[in-house]
């Protein structure tokens, strides 16, 4: 929705306050902004998360035929009776709700929240109730802890009678709510009422956002009709058409923003044209104890072509854990150094920066390249020495954390910026580093595999290189899930591996919200492992609260084999490369995200020996989930955790893991778009809407190519909407 020539435009909140929509008073208007609803436009784009349609509704009398269904079923009925009983055996309170339709009765049972439920319903109220039907001891069908949706109050006559309307094919929207919203009457039914009222008054004011030729070319509905049909669809065909239009809108304007970013980068003027040959890079290749893979050589050619061009390089290098991104990046660094420029490599954590520093200095041993490390925990004298080397140009390559972008860090001649695990940095941080040179080339790296089509979408302003091949001597890591009761067998396996001369990790979760508690638990468990579980073995402890030199000392001991078993928090998630480590034990694995688990697993399997990753999960339901049992009892969090663990067991393919992670977390969390300046989607999905995404991308990039200023009168709706909603994000386009 956008501004039009009308002075009473929907998007101007002062002229269309929320509280003047029928059904929204001051109390509701005060609560809604916390949920992103500040204007009538926000309200009308608060889309339903699901629908009840006639095809999914059963009569109560037909439930017995669906006792073994693999998905919940729904019935509609009036509240007939409310009752609290006490179980004879357990003395536990239970709440019973009986509803009736025209033919039969159904009892719904709740074992939790009894006091809340006893006041939540009233006799005569119309409900839609969804669950897996079960049979009680007397052979009667019942619902246990069903989901419910209020359709109509017992005494209210200003809403459609949804029960009757189902006979003519009505589709009922379902809206997300919370306890806070419900307290002011904004459950799903409450949202239906206020949105219906808002549509009656404001639907004619909804302006178009796309040009007529785009609408016609792709058979898209007008915006006003799409908004109406997404909330109260007349049938499933119109619902799908509305969804398609609104998804296209979100995807199109995202792509339009990326098209402008790319245009902005290309129009910056000349950058640095580096020398086409590097003696240092050739010497490095010849000194390596392994041969570069075909994928590495292909990516090197792409990077070299960029660096030789006067056009500023902005390239994303992605590759799975252990694919050899660091060596490729080092080759690019040597090209820059030999051309007389400095390089800055920024990593998200001190331990990763320190690992990069050790790796680079080891590879460059004997070559005339000065590598300096700049991190926050350094002593003052050492820091001043490093800063002077950077200012004078004596530091050819500077490896560091956020310390690299601090105000007192000044480069003599910065020519190449390399950013590792780029999704962990905000746009402003990347921009600050880039501004420390004059249009330096930029190489951003990520070990989070992203399907190529999605990478081109999110990083539409960057060129994308993919290392999709692992070194030839790598064996797939064997992964298994074990429960707490099986830990002794796991520890025995670790003992056997260590006796063979191998090394192992034991990793504990460290969640930000409970960091002190987690760290204390990890430290206590380390003491227990050292004294009770692995007596006689050399065990070390590593966590983020340790000083920089302490962490380095532990890692050097582990690298040298002086520590056989390293217990650690997730500080070792990225960066540590110990080829002799063959076992990764992850405690409380259900608490980790999928990408975290994959990154941690990647710390083993870096040598020629068979490696293992064992996930300790404190959930007995994992096996039940895999066998298809008790799925209905799983809470969403537990279900997602089970999917994460199951995915880890089934595949080591980083791209497949990324797909599942994207489905579970959504694009906002997965890509870090909250940091990147990219918009949040309300209805589109980068996972399931790829065909529509391709159409939107083609239209957006073609439009910017043909009419970059959007001066064609036909493009006025696009220009207005884009300027209102997205223009501010363009300021950071060159570092996205």
N, C-alpha and C positions, 0 to 999 in steps of 0.2 A: 504494500500500500504506500502511496506516495502523495506528495502535494500536487494538487491540480490548481486550475485558475480560480476555483471556488474559495471564497474567503473563509468558509466554515469547513475547513479540511479536517478529516479524521485524525491526522497525525499531530495536530496541535492540542496538546492536553489542556491548556488553559481554557480553550473554547469548548472542550468536550470532557469535563471532569468525570472520573469514574463514578463518583457518588451520585451523579444525576442520571445514571442508567437505572431504570426501574429494577428494584430488588437490591441495589447497592446503596447502603447508607454510609454514614461516617465510620461506623465500626468496621465494616467490611473493606471500605476504601483504605483504612489505616493498616489492615493486615496484608492486603494483596501485594503491595510493593515488595515485600520481603520475598515473594515468589516470582518476581520479575514482571508483575502486572501493574503497570503504572498508568497506562493510557487505555483508551477503548481499543486502539489498535493491538496493544498487547493482549487484551482480553480476547479479541477475535482471532488472534493467532495462538491462543492456548488450545492446541488441538487435542481431540480425544485420543487416548492411548489404545482404545479398543472399542468394539461395537457389539451389541446384541442384535442379531438378526434372526428372522423367523426360522431360517434353516437350522440354527443351533439350539432352538427351544424344543423341549419335549413336554408332553403332558405328564403329570405325575404318575398316571396309571401305566405309562410306557417305560418307566425307569428300570423295571426288572429285566428288560431285554438288553440293557446296557451296563450290566454289572461288571463286565470285564473290559470296559472301555479303556483306551490308553490316553484319553484326555478328558477333562471335566465336562460334564453336561449341565445344562441350565434349565430350570423350570421357573415359571412365573405364577405367583399366587398371592392371595391376601393373608395377612397375619390373622390366625384364628385363635391361638392360645399361647400364653407365655407362662413358663413354670420353672421354678428352681427346685431341684431334688438333691438328696445326699446319697451318694453311693454306699451300699451296705457294707462292702468289704473294706473299702479304703476310707470311708467317712468323708469323701471328697465332694465338694459342691459341684453340681453340673447345671448348665442352663439348657432348657429345652424350648425350642420355638416350633410351633406347628403352623404350617401354611396350607391353604386349600385352593384348588382351582375348581373348575366346574364339575369335575368328576371324582376327585380323590384328595387325600390328605398326605402330607409329608412332614416328618419330624426332623429338625436340625438340632444337633447337639454341640455344645461348647464346653470343654473342660477347663479352659483358661479364660480369664477376664470376665468371670461370671457377674461380678458386681457392676461392671460397665454394661454388659449386654442386657441386664434386667431392666435398665432404664432406656435402652437404645431403640426399642420398637414400641409401636402401639397397635392395638387390635384394629383391623380394617385397613392397615397400611399395605400398599402394593409393593412387593419385592421381586427382584430377579435373583435367584440363589443358584450358585454354581459350585459343584464338587464332584468327586468320584462317588457314585452311589455304592452303598454297602448295605448288608443285611444284618439286622439285629438277631438276638436269640430266638425271637418269635417268628422270624422269617419276613419281617417287615423292612422295606427299604428305608434307609435314613441317610442323611448327610452329616459328616463329622467336620466341624470347623469349616463350613463353606464360606466362600466369598459371597458378598451380597451387594446389591445395588438398589437403592431406593428409587422407585418409579413414580409413586404418587402417594401423597399423604391421605390419611383417612378422611380428613375434613376439607381437603383442598379441591377446588373445582376449576382452578385457572390453568391447569396443565392438561395435555391430552391424556386420555385414558389409554395408556400403553397396552394394557391387557387386551382391550378390544381391538386396538390398532394392529396387533400382531396378526389378526385374521386377514388383514389387507396388506401385509408385508412390510410393516414399519421396521426401521433400523434405528436402534437407540444408541446414542453416543455415550461412552464411559470416560469420565475425566479423573485424572489423578488428584488426590487430596491428601491432607495431613490432619493430625489431631488438632492443630491450631486452626486450620481452615474449617474443619468440621465444627469446632466450637462456635463459629460465627455463621453456621448454617451453610457452609460451602463444601458439602460433600459432592459426589457426582451429580446428584439431583439438583443441588443448589446451583452448580455451575451451568447445568442445562437451562435452568430458568433465567439466569441473568444474561447468558449468551443469547438465548432466544430473544430476550427483550432488547439487547444491544443490536442484534441483526435487524429487528423491526424498524428501529430508528435510524441506524447508521449505514445499513447496506448500500443505499443509493450514493453515499459519499465515498465509497471505496474506489480509488482511482486505479487505472491500469499501470502496470510496470514494464510491460514488454511492447514491442512494436507489432503492428498488425501482421506484417509479413512473417515474423517468427511464429506467432500464434497459428497462422494458417499453414505454414510449412510443416509444423509438427502436430497439427490437429489439437491445439491446446485450448482449454476453456478460458473465458475471460476471468479476471481476478475476482470480481464480485460474486460471480456464480460459483467459482471454486470455493470461496470462503463459505458461502451458504451451504453448499453440498458437503463440505468436509464435516460440518457440524450436524446437519440434519439432512442426510442423503435421502433422496426419493427412492433410490434403488441401488443395488451393488454396482451397476455399470457406471452410474453418475458418481458414486463414491470413488471408484478407481480413477475416473477421469479427473476428479478434483484433486486427489492425491498426486496424480502424475503432474498436474499443472503446478501445484505448490512445491513439489520436489524440484521440478525443473527450475523454478524461480530461484531457490536457494543455491542450486548447483551453478546456474548461469551467472549469478552475481559474484559467487566465489571465483569462478573462472575469469570473469571480467576483471576482477581485482588482480588476479595473477597475471593476466595479459598485460595490464598496465604496469605491473612491477617489472616484467621482463622488458617491456618497451623502455621503461625508465633506465634500467641497467644498460641496455644497448645504446641509449642516447647520451650516456655520461661523457663520452669522449674517449680518447686513447688512454690505455693503461700502460703496463710494462710489457715490452716484447723481450723475453728472455732468450739467451743464446740457445741455439738448437742442439748443441752437443755439450755433454758434461763428462769430463775425464773422471771426476770423482764418482759419479753414478756408475760408470763402467767398472771402476775399481771395486765398488761395493758389490756389484753383481758377481764379479769374478771371485770375491772372497766368501760368498755365501756357501754354507754347507749343503744347500739344497737348490733345486732348479725352480725357477718361477713357473707358475702354472700358466696355461693358455689365457685364463681369465685375467690374471694379473698383468700379463703382457698386453692384452687388449686394452685394459683400463689405462695402463701407462702410456700407450699411444694416444689415447683420448686426452689425457692430462697434458702430455707434451705438446700436442697440437694447440691446446688452449694457451699454454704458457708462451709459446713462440709467437702467438698472435698479439697484436697491440690491444685487442679487445680484452677487457678485464675478465679473468676467469671467475665464474661463480658455479662451482661444480659440487654435487653431492656424491660422495663415494660410499656406497653401502655394500656390506658383505656380512655374512654370518660369522659367528664367533669362530676364531681360528682360521679365517680365510686368507689372512695375510695383508690386511689393509695398511698396517704400520710400515711395512717395507715399501709398499707403493708410495705412501706419503713421504717417506724418507728420500726416495728417489727424486720426488718433486722438490723437496727441500734442498737437495744438493744442486739441482739445476739453478735454483734461485741464488744459493750461496756462491756458486762459481761465477755467476753473472754480477757479483758485487753487492748483493742485497742480503738483508737479514730476514730471518724467519721467526714467527711466533707460533708456538703450538700450545693451545689452551685446552686443559682437561677439567672435568667437573669436580674432581676430588684430589686431595693431596696425594693419596696413595696411588691413584692412576697417573698423576703427573710424575711422581717419583719412579713408577714403573717405566713410563715412557723415557724418562731421563736415563735410567739404567740401560734400557734396551738400545737407545740411540748411541750412548757412549760405547757400549759393547760392540755394536756394528761398525762404528766409526773409528775404532782403535787403529792407530797408525795413519789416519788421514788428517790433514791439516784443517780440522773443523772444530771450533770451540763451542761446546754445548754448555749452557748455564741453566740452573734450576732456580725458579723464583716461586716460592710458596709462602703462605702466611706465617707459618710457625718457625721461620728462620731467625737466627740470632741477628742482632742489629748490624754488627760489623760485616758479617757474611752478606747480608742483604745489600748494604751500601756498596760492597765490592761488586756484586752482581749488577746493580743498577748502573754503576759506572761503566762496566763492560758493555751494557746495552746502549747507553748514551753515546759512547765513543765508537761503537760499531765493532768492538773486539768480540762481542758475543754474536757469533754467526747464527746460532739457533738458540732461542730462549723457550724453555719448557716451563709451563706454570699453570696455576689455577686462576681464579678471579683476580689474584694479586697482579697479574699481567696487565689488567686494564685500569689499575689504580692511577690516580692523577700524576704521581711522581715518577711514573715509568715512561721514559721517552726514548724512542728508537732513533738511531742515526739515519737509517735507510731501510725501512720495513718494506719488503716486496712480496712476501707470501704469508698469509694467515691460514693456519690449519686448526680447525676446531673439532675436537673429538667428542663423541656422544652429544652431538649438537642439540638434541631435543631437551637436554638438561639446562640449556642456557636460554635466558629471555632474549628477545629481539634487541633490547637496548644494550645488553652486555656484548652481543656480537657486533653491534654498530660501533660501540666505543672502541673495541679492539681494532676494527677496520679503519677507523679514523686516525689511528696512530701512524698511518703511512699515507702515501699519496696514491690512491686507487690501487692498492695491492691486490694480487690475485687471492681468491678465497677458495679453500677446499674444506668442505665440512664432511665429517665421517660419522657413520652410525653403524653399530652392530645389531640394531633392531631391524631385521629384514622387513621390507615393505614391498608388497606386490608392485611390479613396475608401473602398472596403470595408476595405482594409487600414489606412488611416488611422484609421477608426472603431474598428478592432480594437486597434491599438497605443495610440492616444490615446483610449481609450474614456471617459476622465475629462475630455476636452476637447471643446469644440464645434469643428467643422472648417469652415473657409471655404477655397474653392478659386478662384484666379484662373486660369481655363482658357482665356484668350484673350490673344493678343499684340497690341500696338499695330498699327494698320492699315498703317503704312508699312514694316513690317519684311518683308524678303525672307528666304526660307529660306536658310540657310548651306550652300554647296556643300562637301562633305567628300570627301577622297580619301586613300588610303594610298599612300605611295611608299617605296621601299627606299633604302638608303644609296647605291647606284649611281646613283640618279636625283636626288640632291640638287642637283647643279649646275643642272639644269632648274628645280628648285623655287626656287633662289636667283635665277635669272634672272627668274622670274615675280615674285618679291618686288621686284626692282629696277624692273621695269616698273610695278608698282602704286605704288611710292613716287614714281617720276617723274611719275605722274599726280596726285600730291599726297596720296596715301593714306599710312597708317601701318601698321606690322606688329609683331607679337610673335614672338619666337623663345623657346620655353620648354624648359627642361631639367628632368629629374627631380631631386628632392631627397628621397631615401628616408632615413628616420630612422636605420636601421641603418648606413648608409654615408654619412652626411651630409657628413663632412669630405672624403671622396673625391669625392662628387658635386659639392660646391661648388667644389673645386679644378678639376675637369673643366669645370664650367660657366664658371668665370672664365677658364680657358685658352682655351676655345672662343670666348668673347666677344672675347678679344684677336685670335684668328685671324680671326673674322668682321670685326672692325674694320679690321684691316690688310690682309688678303688677299682676303676675299670681297666686302665692301662698302666699299672705299676710296672716299672722297669723300662718303659718306653719314654723317649724324649718328646715332650709335649710343649707347645708354645701357645700363647694367647695374643690375639690381635684385634683391636677395636678402634673406632674412630676417635675416642677421647684421649688416646695416647699421643704423646708428642711426636713430632715428625721424625726426629732422630731415633726414638724408641721403635716406631713402626718400621723404619728402614733396617734397624738392627735385627728385628725379628724376621723380616723378609729375607735378609741376606743369610741368616742362619738356616731358614727353610730352604732357600735356593741351594745352599751348600750341603744340605742333607743333615745338618746338625740338629734340626727339628724334624721328627718323623711324622708327627700328627699335629696339624695346626688347627686349633679351635679359633673361630673368628665370627664376627658379625658380618653384615653385608658389605663392609668396606672392601671385601675382596670380590665383589660382584663383577667388576671389570678390571682388567689390566694386569693381573698377576699371571705370569707364564712360567710354570714349573713342569717341564716335560716328564719328570719322574713321578709326579702325583697322578695316581690312578683311581682313587676313591674319593667321592664327594658325598658326604652324609649331610642332609639338610633336615634339621630338627623343625618341628611344627611347620611342615611344608605347606599346610593348608593356609597359612597366614601370608604366604608370598604371592605376588602377582606372577602371571605366566611368563612375561618377559624376564622378570627377575630370576625365576627358576631356570630359564633357558640360559641366561647369562652365567649363572653360577655353575651350571653343568659344564659350560664351556671352559671352566678353569681346569678340568681334567680332559684326558683324551688328546693332549697336545704332543704326545710322543708316539712311538710305534707300538707300545704295549696296549693290551685290552684295558679299557677303563670302565668304571661303574659309577652310577649316580643312584643313591638310595634315598628316597623321600620318606621321612618318618612323619606320618599323619596321625593325629590324635582323634581319629574319627572311625569308629567301627563300621560306619555306614558306607565306607568307600567300596568294599567288596559287594555290598548289597546294591549299590548304584550300578556297578559294572554288570551285575547279573540281572538288572532290570527289576529288582525287588525294592519295595519300600520307597519308590521314587516319589510317590504322592506325599510322603511325610517330610521330604527334604525341604528345608527352608531355602529361599533363593540363595542366600550366602553359601550355604552348604552345598547346594546343587552346583553353583559356579565353581566352588573349590574342588569338587569332585571332577568337574569337566577339566579344570586346569591340570589336576594330577593325572587324569586319564590321558590327556593329550601328551603330556610329558612321556608317559609310558609308551604310547603308540608311535611317536615320531621324533626324530632329531632334526627334521627339516625346518629350518628357521622360518621359511616363508609360510609353511603350513601353520606353524605355531603363531606367527603374526596374524594370520587370518582369524584364528580362534580368539586370540587376544583382542583383536579389533571388534569382533562380535560381542565379546563379554563386556568390554570396557566402553565401547563407543569411541568415535573418532576424536572427541574432545580430549579425553584422558590419554588415549593411545598416542596421538600426535603431539600432545602438548600445545594445542591450539590456543589454550588460555594464555600462553605466553607469546604466541607467534603473531598476534594481531588478526588472526583469521576468525571469521564469524562462527558462532555455534549454530548447528543445524537443529531445527525444531521437528522436521519431518523427513528430510532426505537422509540417506545412508550411503557412505562411501563403500560399504561392503556389498549391499544388495542392489544398488541403483547404478551399476557401472555403465550399462547401456545408455541410460539417460544422461549420465555424467559425460559420456563421449559426445553425445549430441550437444550438450550445453557447452562443452569445451570448444568444439568446432565453431559454434555460433559466436561465442565470446571472442575468440582469437581472430576470427574473420572480421567481426565488427570493428575491433580495434585496428586491424590492418587497413580496412576500407574507409573508416570514418572515425579516426582517433579522438577528435574533439566532440563527436556526437552532435554535429551541427545540422545534419539532415532532419527536417521537421518530423519525419517518421520516427526518429529516435529520441524525441523529446521525453516520452515517458521513462525511457531507460535512463536518460541523463539525470532527470529529476530524482528518481529513486536512488540511483547510484551516488549522487552528490550528498543526498540526505543520510544515507545509511553506511556507505563504505569509504568515502573519499579520505577520511582521517587515517585509515590504515595504510594509505599509499606512502606516507612519509617514511615508513620503515621498509619500503619495498626492496631496497638494495641489500638488505641483510636477512631477509626472511628465510 
